[in-house]
Amino acid sequence: MKKLTFLIFILLVIANASFAQEYQPTKENLENREWYQDAKFGMFIHWGVYSVLGVHEWVMETQSINKDTYEKIPAFFNPTEFDAEEWILMAKSAGMKYITITTKHHDGFAMFDSKLTDWDIMDRTVYKKDIIKQMAEACKKHGIKLYLYYSQLDWHHNDYYPRGDTGQKTGRPDNGNWENYLDYMNGQLTELLTNYGEIGGIWFDGWWDKKETDWQLRKTYDLIHELQPQAMIGSNHHQAPNPGEDFQMFEKDLPGENKGGYSGDSEVGNLPLEAAETMAHRWGFSLQDKAYKSSKELIQYLVKAAGYNSNFLLNVGPMPNGKIQPEFVKTLKVIGDWTEKYGETIYGTRGGPISPQSWGVTTQKEDKIYIHIMDWKTNNFFFPTIEGNIKSVVDFQSKKKLKHSTNSFGTLVELPENRDYGKADFVLEITPK
């Protein structure tokens, strides 16, 4: 414990010295950003003791459960059927290249072995196994990069004070020391970044609960980059990126849109982008949530994200027994069948030369342009002018050349007759001269 405290002190001194300096990402960080943009597809995992109630991850807030009552829940959390390798291989089979998992959600409960609190899986559950350790080992074994979600907001910690917009009914004392909470948060981040090997990045959430508060972000960000220079930092704050951040995420939305209602104040920056979405409605396990998105809808979301020059982070909320519910498993299998055939048209690509259209999007890689047609009901397809001349237009699936003609307005392509209009994505491969 003394060694950990001393390490935190030294790292914070270093972080403070660089606080006023402009953030310059390291070579390792820039390489990680490039890898991340190539990866395109990841699995989000929202899992915690709240899954026992089968409501959702916000149940402590929405049902006004006070701290003393909520503390009874971990005793019921015993995920004996959890198999980290099973999860990793399921994600890999779906075509996912990285995993982002909740280490601590807004209820403050740590799904890892934290020496800074007994409000964790080792001290409060009969399971007594470190979930993050198991995930880190399985990810390393199977070549999947691990990113860690961490909630800055905390409904359990007494020093998360003054309170924010949420957590008002938890029964905590009407006092606390904000600096102590920030030290606690930085201490847990130090644990996560020193005990689990190389981490892809930190996925922050909860800043929005206290927008006017001094979160001392650069102090925290510099600490993370000092511990693991390659680690990418992103924050689900629904704002323009802050100095020290390495990627930008959009909750339930594509970059630049606000259909989910969270991105009204957001501005698309110049960092790598990510769209995060659920497979049903809720993030955490919800027994009554039957609003399942179809495999077609999710495949199209993945493709659109790539066309918006963004990654797609698709969420699952595992059940309290440690299994992922069968509806999600079935959908992931269908998505995996698609990525096996069409992954070449999204992995390693960037947004294409044609901005997103009502019919679909474009992606590009090296000397290839991929036109993803998702909503077009005739056999004659027209796309706007692209730079340079076109050497060939090919049906990506059959590899057959298609007739096309180009004028000053764009290119007209004769699509195959009797093609399946209900297909998630019909892909044209364009080779410029």
DRENDO-1510 file (C-alpha; in Angstrom, 1 decimal, always signed):
<recs>
REC; n; res; u; v; w
REC; 1; MET; +0.0; +0.0; +0.0 .
REC; 2; LYS; +2.9; +2.4; +0.9 .
REC; 3; LYS; +4.6; +1.6; -2.4 .
REC; 4; LEU; +1.5; +2.3; -4.4 .
REC; 5; THR; +0.9; +5.6; -2.5 .
REC; 6; PHE; +4.5; +6.7; -3.2 .
REC; 7; LEU; +4.2; +5.8; -6.9 .
REC; 8; ILE; +1.0; +7.8; -7.2 .
REC; 9; PHE; +2.7; +10.8; -5.5 .
REC; 10; ILE; +5.7; +10.7; -7.8 .
REC; 11; LEU; +3.6; +10.4; -11.0 .
REC; 12; LEU; +1.3; +13.3; -9.9 .
REC; 13; VAL; +4.4; +15.5; -9.3 .
REC; 14; ILE; +5.5; +14.6; -12.9 .
REC; 15; ALA; +2.0; +15.3; -14.2 .
REC; 16; ASN; +1.8; +18.7; -12.4 .
REC; 17; ALA; +5.1; +19.7; -14.0 .
REC; 18; SER; +3.7; +19.2; -17.5 .
REC; 19; PHE; +0.3; +20.5; -16.7 .
REC; 20; ALA; +0.8; +23.9; -18.4 .
REC; 21; GLN; +2.5; +22.4; -21.4 .
REC; 22; GLU; +0.7; +21.8; -24.7 .
REC; 23; TYR; -0.1; +18.1; -25.1 .
REC; 24; GLN; +2.0; +16.4; -27.7 .
REC; 25; PRO; +1.1; +12.7; -28.2 .
REC; 26; THR; +4.0; +10.3; -28.3 .
REC; 27; LYS; +5.1; +8.2; -31.2 .
REC; 28; GLU; +3.5; +5.2; -29.5 .
REC; 29; ASN; +0.3; +7.1; -29.0 .
REC; 30; LEU; +0.1; +8.1; -32.7 .
REC; 31; GLU; +0.7; +4.6; -33.8 .
REC; 32; ASN; -2.0; +3.3; -31.5 .
REC; 33; ARG; -4.4; +5.9; -33.0 .
REC; 34; GLU; -3.6; +4.6; -36.4 .
REC; 35; TRP; -4.2; +1.0; -35.3 .
REC; 36; TYR; -7.4; +2.0; -33.7 .
REC; 37; GLN; -8.7; +3.7; -36.9 .
REC; 38; ASP; -7.8; +0.6; -38.9 .
REC; 39; ALA; -9.6; -1.7; -36.4 .
REC; 40; LYS; -13.0; -0.1; -37.0 .
REC; 41; PHE; -15.1; -2.4; -34.8 .
REC; 42; GLY; -15.1; -3.1; -31.1 .
REC; 43; MET; -17.2; -4.6; -28.4 .
REC; 44; PHE; -18.5; -2.5; -25.5 .
REC; 45; ILE; -19.3; -4.4; -22.3 .
REC; 46; HIS; -21.4; -2.9; -19.5 .
REC; 47; TRP; -21.3; -5.2; -16.6 .
REC; 48; GLY; -21.6; -4.7; -12.9 .
REC; 49; VAL; -23.4; -5.8; -9.7 .
REC; 50; TYR; -26.5; -3.8; -11.0 .
REC; 51; SER; -27.1; -6.7; -13.4 .
REC; 52; VAL; -28.4; -8.7; -10.4 .
REC; 53; LEU; -31.5; -6.5; -10.4 .
REC; 54; GLY; -32.1; -7.0; -14.1 .
REC; 55; VAL; -33.2; -3.3; -14.6 .
REC; 56; HIS; -30.2; -1.4; -16.1 .
REC; 57; GLU; -27.0; +0.2; -15.1 .
REC; 58; TRP; -28.7; +3.4; -13.9 .
REC; 59; VAL; -31.0; +1.6; -11.4 .
REC; 60; MET; -29.4; +3.2; -8.3 .
REC; 61; GLU; -30.4; +6.6; -9.6 .
REC; 62; THR; -33.7; +5.9; -11.4 .
REC; 63; GLN; -35.1; +4.0; -8.4 .
REC; 64; SER; -33.6; +6.3; -5.8 .
REC; 65; ILE; -31.8; +3.5; -4.0 .
REC; 66; ASN; -29.7; +4.8; -1.1 .
REC; 67; LYS; -26.1; +3.8; -0.5 .
REC; 68; ASP; -26.8; +1.5; +2.5 .
REC; 69; THR; -29.5; -0.4; +0.6 .
REC; 70; TYR; -27.4; -0.7; -2.6 .
REC; 71; GLU; -24.5; -2.1; -0.7 .
REC; 72; LYS; -26.6; -5.3; -0.2 .
REC; 73; ILE; -26.5; -6.1; -3.9 .
REC; 74; PRO; -22.9; -7.4; -4.3 .
REC; 75; ALA; -23.6; -10.3; -2.0 .
REC; 76; PHE; -25.9; -11.7; -4.7 .
REC; 77; PHE; -23.4; -11.3; -7.6 .
REC; 78; ASN; -21.8; -14.6; -8.3 .
REC; 79; PRO; -21.1; -15.0; -12.0 .
REC; 80; THR; -19.9; -18.6; -11.9 .
REC; 81; GLU; -20.6; -19.1; -15.7 .
REC; 82; PHE; -18.3; -16.2; -16.7 .
REC; 83; ASP; -15.6; -17.3; -19.1 .
REC; 84; ALA; -13.4; -14.4; -20.4 .
REC; 85; GLU; -12.1; -16.5; -23.3 .
REC; 86; GLU; -15.7; -17.3; -24.4 .
REC; 87; TRP; -16.4; -13.6; -24.5 .
REC; 88; ILE; -13.2; -12.7; -26.4 .
REC; 89; LEU; -13.7; -15.4; -29.0 .
REC; 90; MET; -17.3; -14.4; -29.5 .
REC; 91; ALA; -16.1; -10.8; -30.1 .
REC; 92; LYS; -13.3; -12.0; -32.4 .
REC; 93; SER; -15.7; -14.2; -34.4 .
REC; 94; ALA; -18.0; -11.2; -34.9 .
REC; 95; GLY; -15.1; -9.3; -36.5 .
REC; 96; MET; -14.3; -7.1; -33.5 .
REC; 97; LYS; -10.7; -6.0; -33.0 .
REC; 98; TYR; -10.9; -4.5; -29.5 .
REC; 99; ILE; -13.0; -4.6; -26.3 .
REC; 100; THR; -14.0; -1.8; -24.0 .
REC; 101; ILE; -15.2; -3.0; -20.6 .
REC; 102; THR; -16.6; -1.1; -17.6 .
REC; 103; THR; -14.1; -1.2; -14.7 .
REC; 104; LYS; -16.3; +1.1; -12.5 .
REC; 105; HIS; -19.7; +2.5; -13.5 .
REC; 106; HIS; -21.6; +5.4; -11.8 .
REC; 107; ASP; -22.4; +3.2; -8.8 .
REC; 108; GLY; -18.7; +3.4; -8.0 .
REC; 109; PHE; -18.3; -0.4; -7.7 .
REC; 110; ALA; -14.9; -1.7; -8.9 .
REC; 111; MET; -15.0; -4.8; -11.1 .
REC; 112; PHE; -11.3; -5.2; -10.3 .
REC; 113; ASP; -9.1; -5.7; -7.3 .
REC; 114; SER; -8.7; -2.2; -5.9 .
REC; 115; LYS; -6.5; -1.7; -2.8 .
REC; 116; LEU; -8.0; +1.8; -2.3 .
REC; 117; THR; -11.5; +0.6; -1.3 .
REC; 118; ASP; -13.4; -2.4; -0.2 .
REC; 119; TRP; -16.3; -1.4; -2.6 .
REC; 120; ASP; -15.0; -3.9; -5.2 .
REC; 121; ILE; -15.5; -7.4; -6.5 .
REC; 122; MET; -12.9; -9.0; -4.2 .
REC; 123; ASP; -14.2; -7.7; -0.9 .
REC; 124; ARG; -18.0; -7.5; -1.4 .
REC; 125; THR; -18.9; -10.6; -3.5 .
REC; 126; VAL; -18.7; -14.3; -2.9 .
REC; 127; TYR; -17.2; -14.6; -6.4 .
REC; 128; LYS; -13.9; -12.9; -5.3 .
REC; 129; LYS; -12.2; -13.0; -8.7 .
REC; 130; ASP; -10.8; -10.0; -10.6 .
REC; 131; ILE; -12.9; -9.6; -13.8 .
REC; 132; ILE; -10.5; -7.2; -15.4 .
REC; 133; LYS; -7.5; -9.5; -14.8 .
REC; 134; GLN; -9.3; -12.3; -16.5 .
REC; 135; MET; -10.3; -10.1; -19.4 .
REC; 136; ALA; -6.8; -8.7; -19.8 .
REC; 137; GLU; -5.3; -12.2; -19.9 .
REC; 138; ALA; -7.8; -13.5; -22.4 .
REC; 139; CYS; -7.4; -10.4; -24.6 .
REC; 140; LYS; -3.6; -10.8; -24.7 .
REC; 141; LYS; -3.9; -14.5; -25.5 .
REC; 142; HIS; -6.2; -13.9; -28.5 .
REC; 143; GLY; -4.8; -10.7; -29.9 .
REC; 144; ILE; -7.6; -8.4; -28.9 .
REC; 145; LYS; -6.7; -5.0; -27.6 .
REC; 146; LEU; -8.3; -4.0; -24.2 .
REC; 147; TYR; -9.7; -0.5; -23.5 .
REC; 148; LEU; -11.0; +0.3; -20.0 .
REC; 149; TYR; -14.2; +2.3; -19.2 .
REC; 150; TYR; -14.0; +4.4; -16.0 .
REC; 151; SER; -16.8; +6.5; -14.6 .
REC; 152; GLN; -15.6; +9.8; -13.2 .
REC; 153; LEU; -19.1; +10.2; -11.7 .
REC; 154; ASP; -19.5; +8.2; -8.4 .
REC; 155; TRP; -22.8; +7.8; -6.6 .
REC; 156; HIS; -21.2; +5.8; -3.7 .
REC; 157; HIS; -18.1; +7.7; -2.7 .
REC; 158; ASN; -18.7; +10.3; +0.1 .
REC; 159; ASP; -16.0; +12.7; -1.2 .
REC; 160; TYR; -17.7; +13.0; -4.6 .
REC; 161; TYR; -18.9; +16.4; -3.3 .
REC; 162; PRO; -20.5; +18.9; -3.9 .
REC; 163; ARG; -22.9; +16.5; -5.6 .
REC; 164; GLY; -23.7; +16.8; -9.3 .
REC; 165; ASP; -26.9; +16.6; -11.3 .
REC; 166; THR; -27.4; +13.0; -10.2 .
REC; 167; GLY; -26.8; +10.9; -7.1 .
REC; 168; GLN; -28.9; +13.3; -4.8 .
REC; 169; LYS; -30.8; +10.5; -3.1 .
REC; 170; THR; -28.1; +8.1; -2.1 .
REC; 171; GLY; -28.1; +9.1; +1.6 .
REC; 172; ARG; -24.5; +10.3; +1.7 .
REC; 173; PRO; -23.4; +12.9; +4.3 .
REC; 174; ASP; -23.8; +16.5; +3.1 .
REC; 175; ASN; -20.1; +17.1; +3.0 .
REC; 176; GLY; -17.0; +15.8; +1.5 .
REC; 177; ASN; -13.5; +16.6; +0.1 .
REC; 178; TRP; -13.4; +16.9; -3.7 .
REC; 179; GLU; -9.5; +16.8; -3.8 .
REC; 180; ASN; -9.6; +13.5; -1.9 .
REC; 181; TYR; -12.0; +12.1; -4.5 .
REC; 182; LEU; -9.8; +13.2; -7.4 .
REC; 183; ASP; -6.8; +11.5; -5.6 .
REC; 184; TYR; -8.9; +8.4; -5.2 .
REC; 185; MET; -9.8; +8.4; -8.9 .
REC; 186; ASN; -6.2; +8.9; -10.0 .
REC; 187; GLY; -5.2; +6.1; -7.6 .
REC; 188; GLN; -7.6; +3.7; -9.2 .
REC; 189; LEU; -6.5; +4.7; -12.7 .
REC; 190; THR; -2.9; +4.0; -11.6 .
REC; 191; GLU; -4.0; +0.6; -10.4 .
REC; 192; LEU; -5.6; -0.1; -13.8 .
REC; 193; LEU; -2.6; +1.1; -15.8 .
REC; 194; THR; +0.0; -0.8; -13.7 .
REC; 195; ASN; -1.6; -4.1; -12.9 .
REC; 196; TYR; -3.2; -5.4; -16.2 .
REC; 197; GLY; -0.5; -5.1; -18.8 .
REC; 198; GLU; -0.7; -2.8; -21.9 .
REC; 199; ILE; -4.0; -1.0; -22.2 .
REC; 200; GLY; -5.3; +0.4; -25.4 .
REC; 201; GLY; -6.9; +3.4; -23.7 .
REC; 202; ILE; -9.3; +4.8; -21.1 .
REC; 203; TRP; -12.9; +5.5; -21.9 .
REC; 204; PHE; -14.1; +8.2; -19.5 .
REC; 205; ASP; -17.8; +8.9; -18.7 .
REC; 206; GLY; -19.5; +11.1; -16.2 .
REC; 207; TRP; -17.9; +14.5; -16.6 .
REC; 208; TRP; -21.3; +15.9; -17.6 .
REC; 209; ASP; -22.6; +15.4; -14.1 .
REC; 210; LYS; -20.6; +18.4; -12.8 .
REC; 211; LYS; -19.8; +20.5; -15.9 .
REC; 212; GLU; -18.7; +23.6; -14.0 .
REC; 213; THR; -16.4; +21.7; -11.6 .
REC; 214; ASP; -12.6; +21.8; -11.9 .
REC; 215; TRP; -11.9; +18.1; -12.7 .
REC; 216; GLN; -8.2; +18.8; -13.1 .
REC; 217; LEU; -8.4; +16.9; -16.4 .
REC; 218; ARG; -4.8; +17.6; -17.6 .
REC; 219; LYS; -3.5; +16.3; -14.3 .
REC; 220; THR; -5.3; +13.0; -14.8 .
REC; 221; TYR; -4.6; +12.8; -18.5 .
REC; 222; ASP; -0.9; +13.4; -18.0 .
REC; 223; LEU; -0.8; +10.8; -15.3 .
REC; 224; ILE; -2.3; +8.3; -17.7 .
REC; 225; HIS; +0.1; +9.2; -20.5 .
REC; 226; GLU; +3.0; +9.0; -18.1 .
REC; 227; LEU; +2.0; +5.5; -17.0 .
REC; 228; GLN; +1.3; +4.2; -20.5 .
REC; 229; PRO; +2.2; +6.6; -23.3 .
REC; 230; GLN; +0.4; +4.7; -26.0 .
REC; 231; ALA; -2.9; +4.7; -24.0 .
REC; 232; MET; -5.6; +6.7; -25.8 .
REC; 233; ILE; -7.9; +8.9; -23.7 .
REC; 234; GLY; -11.4; +9.6; -24.7 .
REC; 235; SER; -14.3; +11.2; -22.7 .
REC; 236; ASN; -18.0; +10.8; -23.2 .
REC; 237; HIS; -18.6; +14.4; -22.3 .
REC; 238; HIS; -20.6; +15.3; -25.4 .
REC; 239; GLN; -18.4; +18.4; -26.0 .
REC; 240; ALA; -15.6; +19.3; -28.4 .
REC; 241; PRO; -12.4; +17.4; -27.5 .
REC; 242; ASN; -10.2; +18.7; -24.6 .
REC; 243; PRO; -6.4; +19.0; -24.6 .
REC; 244; GLY; -4.9; +15.6; -23.7 .
REC; 245; GLU; -7.6; +13.5; -25.3 .
REC; 246; ASP; -6.8; +11.1; -28.1 .
REC; 247; PHE; -10.1; +10.0; -29.5 .
REC; 248; GLN; -13.7; +11.3; -29.5 .
REC; 249; MET; -16.8; +9.2; -29.0 .
REC; 250; PHE; -20.5; +9.8; -29.8 .
REC; 251; GLU; -23.1; +8.0; -27.6 .
REC; 252; LYS; -25.9; +6.5; -29.7 .
REC; 253; ASP; -25.0; +8.6; -32.7 .
REC; 254; LEU; -22.8; +8.9; -35.8 .
REC; 255; PRO; -20.4; +11.8; -35.7 .
REC; 256; GLY; -22.1; +15.1; -36.4 .
REC; 257; GLU; -25.6; +13.8; -35.8 .
REC; 258; ASN; -27.8; +14.2; -32.7 .
REC; 259; LYS; -30.5; +11.5; -33.2 .
REC; 260; GLY; -29.8; +10.1; -29.7 .
REC; 261; GLY; -30.2; +13.4; -28.1 .
REC; 262; TYR; -26.7; +13.5; -26.4 .
REC; 263; SER; -24.6; +15.3; -28.9 .
REC; 264; GLY; -26.3; +18.7; -29.1 .
REC; 265; ASP; -23.3; +20.5; -27.7 .
REC; 266; SER; -20.8; +18.3; -29.4 .
REC; 267; GLU; -18.4; +19.4; -32.1 .
REC; 268; VAL; -16.6; +16.9; -34.3 .
REC; 269; GLY; -12.8; +17.3; -33.8 .
REC; 270; ASN; -9.8; +16.1; -35.6 .
REC; 271; LEU; -9.2; +13.0; -33.5 .
REC; 272; PRO; -10.1; +9.4; -34.3 .
REC; 273; LEU; -13.8; +8.9; -33.9 .
REC; 274; GLU; -16.1; +6.3; -32.4 .
REC; 275; ALA; -19.9; +5.7; -32.4 .
REC; 276; ALA; -21.1; +3.7; -29.5 .
REC; 277; GLU; -24.5; +1.9; -29.7 .
REC; 278; THR; -26.5; -0.7; -27.8 .
REC; 279; MET; -27.9; -4.0; -29.2 .
REC; 280; ALA; -31.3; -3.3; -27.5 .
REC; 281; HIS; -32.2; -0.1; -25.7 .
REC; 282; ARG; -30.2; -0.3; -22.4 .
REC; 283; TRP; -26.5; -0.6; -21.9 .
REC; 284; GLY; -26.5; -2.9; -18.8 .
REC; 285; PHE; -28.5; -6.1; -18.6 .
REC; 286; SER; -32.2; -5.4; -18.6 .
REC; 287; LEU; -34.6; -8.3; -18.3 .
REC; 288; GLN; -37.5; -6.5; -19.9 .
REC; 289; ASP; -35.6; -4.7; -22.6 .
REC; 290; LYS; -36.9; -6.4; -25.8 .
REC; 291; ALA; -36.1; -3.5; -28.2 .
REC; 292; TYR; -33.6; -5.6; -30.0 .
REC; 293; LYS; -32.0; -4.1; -33.1 .
REC; 294; SER; -31.8; -6.4; -36.1 .
REC; 295; SER; -28.5; -7.8; -37.4 .
REC; 296; LYS; -29.2; -5.8; -40.6 .
REC; 297; GLU; -29.6; -2.6; -38.7 .
REC; 298; LEU; -26.4; -3.1; -36.8 .
REC; 299; ILE; -24.4; -4.1; -39.9 .
REC; 300; GLN; -25.6; -0.9; -41.6 .
REC; 301; TYR; -24.6; +1.0; -38.5 .
REC; 302; LEU; -21.1; -0.4; -38.7 .
REC; 303; VAL; -20.8; +0.4; -42.4 .
REC; 304; LYS; -22.2; +3.9; -41.9 .
REC; 305; ALA; -19.7; +4.5; -39.1 .
REC; 306; ALA; -16.9; +3.6; -41.4 .
REC; 307; GLY; -18.3; +5.9; -44.0 .
REC; 308; TYR; -18.3; +8.7; -41.4 .
REC; 309; ASN; -14.6; +7.9; -40.8 .
REC; 310; SER; -15.5; +6.5; -37.4 .
REC; 311; ASN; -15.2; +3.2; -35.5 .
REC; 312; PHE; -18.3; +1.4; -34.2 .
REC; 313; LEU; -18.4; +0.2; -30.6 .
REC; 314; LEU; -21.3; -2.3; -30.2 .
REC; 315; ASN; -22.5; -2.9; -26.6 .
REC; 316; VAL; -23.5; -6.1; -24.8 .
REC; 317; GLY; -24.8; -6.1; -21.2 .
REC; 318; PRO; -24.0; -9.6; -19.8 .
REC; 319; MET; -26.3; -11.3; -17.3 .
REC; 320; PRO; -25.4; -11.7; -13.6 .
REC; 321; ASN; -24.5; -15.3; -14.1 .
REC; 322; GLY; -21.7; -14.3; -16.5 .
REC; 323; LYS; -23.3; -15.3; -19.8 .
REC; 324; ILE; -24.2; -13.0; -22.7 .
REC; 325; GLN; -27.9; -13.4; -23.5 .
REC; 326; PRO; -28.7; -15.6; -26.5 .
REC; 327; GLU; -30.4; -12.9; -28.5 .
REC; 328; PHE; -27.1; -11.0; -28.6 .
REC; 329; VAL; -25.0; -14.1; -29.3 .
REC; 330; LYS; -27.2; -14.9; -32.3 .
REC; 331; THR; -26.9; -11.3; -33.7 .
REC; 332; LEU; -23.2; -11.3; -33.3 .
REC; 333; LYS; -22.9; -14.5; -35.3 .
REC; 334; VAL; -24.8; -12.9; -38.2 .
REC; 335; ILE; -22.6; -9.8; -38.0 .
REC; 336; GLY; -19.5; -12.1; -38.0 .
REC; 337; ASP; -20.7; -13.9; -41.1 .
REC; 338; TRP; -20.9; -10.4; -42.8 .
REC; 339; THR; -17.5; -9.2; -41.6 .
REC; 340; GLU; -15.9; -12.4; -42.8 .
REC; 341; LYS; -17.1; -11.7; -46.4 .
REC; 342; TYR; -17.0; -7.9; -46.5 .
REC; 343; GLY; -14.5; -6.9; -43.8 .
REC; 344; GLU; -12.0; -5.8; -46.4 .
REC; 345; THR; -14.3; -2.9; -47.3 .
REC; 346; ILE; -14.2; -1.4; -43.8 .
REC; 347; TYR; -11.1; -2.6; -42.0 .
REC; 348; GLY; -8.1; -0.3; -42.6 .
REC; 349; THR; -10.3; +2.1; -44.6 .
REC; 350; ARG; -11.1; +5.8; -44.1 .
REC; 351; GLY; -14.1; +7.8; -45.1 .
REC; 352; GLY; -14.5; +7.8; -48.8 .
REC; 353; PRO; -14.5; +10.6; -51.4 .
REC; 354; ILE; -18.4; +11.0; -51.4 .
REC; 355; SER; -20.0; +12.4; -48.3 .
REC; 356; PRO; -22.7; +10.2; -46.6 .
REC; 357; GLN; -25.8; +10.0; -48.8 .
REC; 358; SER; -29.4; +8.8; -48.2 .
REC; 359; TRP; -28.5; +5.6; -50.1 .
REC; 360; GLY; -25.3; +4.8; -48.1 .
REC; 361; VAL; -21.7; +5.7; -47.7 .
REC; 362; THR; -18.2; +5.3; -49.2 .
REC; 363; THR; -15.0; +4.0; -47.8 .
REC; 364; GLN; -11.5; +4.0; -49.3 .
REC; 365; LYS; -8.2; +2.1; -48.8 .
REC; 366; GLU; -5.1; +2.4; -50.9 .
REC; 367; ASP; -6.2; +2.4; -54.6 .
REC; 368; LYS; -9.7; +1.1; -53.9 .
REC; 369; ILE; -13.0; +3.0; -53.3 .
REC; 370; TYR; -15.9; +1.0; -51.9 .
REC; 371; ILE; -19.4; +2.3; -52.4 .
REC; 372; HIS; -21.9; +0.8; -49.8 .
REC; 373; ILE; -25.4; +0.8; -51.2 .
REC; 374; MET; -27.9; +0.3; -48.4 .
REC; 375; ASP; -31.1; +1.9; -49.7 .
REC; 376; TRP; -31.6; +1.8; -53.5 .
REC; 377; LYS; -34.4; +0.0; -55.2 .
REC; 378; THR; -33.6; +0.2; -58.9 .
REC; 379; ASN; -30.9; -1.5; -61.1 .
REC; 380; ASN; -29.5; +1.8; -62.3 .
REC; 381; PHE; -27.3; +3.5; -59.7 .
REC; 382; PHE; -25.8; +7.0; -60.0 .
REC; 383; PHE; -23.1; +8.4; -57.7 .
REC; 384; PRO; -21.5; +11.9; -57.8 .
REC; 385; THR; -18.2; +12.7; -59.5 .
REC; 386; ILE; -15.1; +11.5; -57.9 .
REC; 387; GLU; -11.6; +12.7; -58.6 .
REC; 388; GLY; -9.8; +11.1; -61.5 .
REC; 389; ASN; -11.0; +8.6; -64.1 .
REC; 390; ILE; -12.6; +5.3; -63.3 .
REC; 391; LYS; -10.8; +2.1; -64.5 .
REC; 392; SER; -13.4; -0.4; -63.4 .
REC; 393; VAL; -16.6; -0.9; -61.3 .
REC; 394; VAL; -16.9; -4.3; -59.8 .
REC; 395; ASP; -19.6; -6.1; -57.8 .
REC; 396; PHE; -17.5; -6.8; -54.7 .
REC; 397; GLN; -19.2; -10.1; -53.8 .
REC; 398; SER; -19.2; -11.8; -57.3 .
REC; 399; LYS; -16.1; -9.9; -58.6 .
REC; 400; LYS; -17.9; -9.3; -61.9 .
REC; 401; LYS; -17.3; -6.1; -63.7 .
REC; 402; LEU; -20.4; -3.9; -64.1 .
REC; 403; LYS; -21.2; -1.6; -67.1 .
REC; 404; HIS; -20.8; +2.1; -66.2 .
REC; 405; SER; -20.7; +5.5; -68.0 .
REC; 406; THR; -19.3; +8.7; -66.6 .
REC; 407; ASN; -20.1; +12.3; -67.4 .
REC; 408; SER; -19.4; +15.7; -65.8 .
REC; 409; PHE; -22.1; +15.0; -63.1 .
REC; 410; GLY; -21.0; +11.6; -62.0 .
REC; 411; THR; -21.2; +7.9; -62.9 .
REC; 412; LEU; -24.1; +5.7; -63.8 .
REC; 413; VAL; -23.8; +2.0; -63.0 .
REC; 414; GLU; -25.9; -0.9; -64.2 .
REC; 415; LEU; -26.4; -3.1; -61.1 .
REC; 416; PRO; -27.1; -6.8; -61.4 .
REC; 417; GLU; -30.6; -7.8; -62.2 .
REC; 418; ASN; -32.7; -9.5; -59.6 .
REC; 419; ARG; -30.3; -8.5; -56.8 .
REC; 420; ASP; -31.6; -8.8; -53.2 .
REC; 421; TYR; -33.0; -5.4; -52.3 .
REC; 422; GLY; -33.3; -6.5; -48.7 .
REC; 423; LYS; -29.6; -7.0; -48.3 .
REC; 424; ALA; -27.9; -5.0; -45.6 .
REC; 425; ASP; -25.2; -3.7; -48.0 .
REC; 426; PHE; -24.5; -4.1; -51.7 .
REC; 427; VAL; -20.8; -3.1; -52.3 .
REC; 428; LEU; -19.3; -1.7; -55.4 .
REC; 429; GLU; -15.5; -1.8; -55.7 .
REC; 430; ILE; -14.1; +1.2; -57.7 .
REC; 431; THR; -10.6; +1.2; -59.1 .
REC; 432; PRO; -9.4; +4.6; -60.4 .
REC; 433; LYS; -7.0; +4.8; -63.3 .
</recs>
